[in-house]
Amino acid sequence: MKKTIVFFVCFTFITQGCSTLNSSTQQIKIACTPSDGVTLIVNSQKQPQCPIQIDVPRNKKLTIEAVKDNYFPYSKTVDYHLNGIGTLDAIGIAFTFFSVFGLLSAGAWDLDETSIDVILSKNK
C-alpha cells in the first residue's frame, strides 16, 4: 500500500502541467522566391527581409502575406495542433486536475508547419 501511495504521489508531480515548462514561442523559417523587393508580413507585422527566421506564438494561427510589384499577392494561414507534451498533460488530467494548467499553456501546442516557402507568381 505504501509503494502505491509513493508511486501515485511521484506520478502526480511528474504529470503536473509539463507544458508550462515548454517555450510559448516556436521558431519558423520563411523563404521567398523571388527574394528581392518582397514585402513580407507575418502576423500583421512587417518583416525586414526574406528569407527570415523568427519566433512566433505556438498556440495561435500564423498568417503570412507577401507582396511585390508585378506579382500576385501571396497569403497563407498555418494552423496549430496539440503536441506530445500537451498530450501527456491531457492524459495526466485523468489523475490530477493540476495537469490542466499545462494543457492551457502555449507550450502544449505546435505549429503545423515551421518551414514555409513563399513562391510568388508573376502577374502577366
Secondary structure by P-SEA (a helix, b strand, c coil): caaaaaaaaaaaaaacccccccccbbbbbbbbcccccccccccccccccccccccccccbbbbbbbbbccccbbbbbbbbbbcaaaaaaaaaccccccccccccccccccccccbbbbbbbbcc
